[in-house]
Amino acid sequence: MSKSNNRHVVPNPGGGWDVKKPGADRASAHTDTKHAAEQRGRDIVRNAGGGELRIHALDGRIQDSDTVAPGNDSNPPRDTK
């Protein structure tokens, strides 16, 4: 059984942004800005052993996704920046 370390950055209905584990009622973290929530989400996922961070837009749709090391990206980018 694999343990999921995924987190979602989602808008909070009361203002600000939350970092939530899929299916959770409570947020792992709450911040005032989206950028701060993204950074905190990356820290949480990294400390949990890596995984996916999915960033949502204000309308709730997934806007971006990021694999946080030591996660395993099944479809890594092809560019070599």
N, C-alpha and C positions, 0 to 999 in steps of 0.2 A: 504494500500500500504506500503510495507516494503522498507526501505532505505538500499541499499547495501553499506557496508563499506569495501568491498573486495579491495585488492590491489595486484599488480603483481610486482615482482622484475625481471626486464628484462635488457639484455645487450643493451647499447646505441651504435648505429652504429658509432658514432664519438669517442667512447671510454668511459670507465666508465660504471656505472650501473644506471638505472632509477627505480623509484617507480611510477607505473602508476595505475590509476583506470581503470577498464575494459571499453573499448570503447573510452577512452580519447585520444586526440591528444597530449596533453602536459603532461609532467611528474609532479607528485606531489613533487618529490625530485630527485636530481642527486648527485651521489657520485663517488669517484674514485675507491672504492673497493666494491666487492659484499657483504662482511661482513657488511660494513657500511650501504649499501642500505637495507639489511635485518633488521638491528637494527632500522633504520629510518622508514622503513615500519611498523614494529611492533608498534613503537610510534604513527604513524599516525592512524593506525587501532584502537589502544587502546584509543586514544583521541577521536575517532569518535564513541566510544561505543562498540567496539569489532567487530570481523568478521574474515575473512580468509585472510591469506597472502600466496600467491603462488609464489614459487621461481623457476625461469627458469634457464636452463643451457645455455651455449653459443650458442648451436644450436637452442634455442627457445623452446625446449620441457620442460614441467613442471618436475622439478627435485624433489621438495618437497612442502609440504603444511603444514601450521601451523594455528591452531585456536587460535586467540588472545582473551583473556578474555575481557569483559564478554560475548564473543560469545558463541554460542551453537553448540558443536561438535556433529553431528548426528551419528558419528561412533567413540566414544572415544577409546583410547588405553586400552587394558586389563591389562597391566602390572601395578605394584604398586611400582615403583622405589622409 
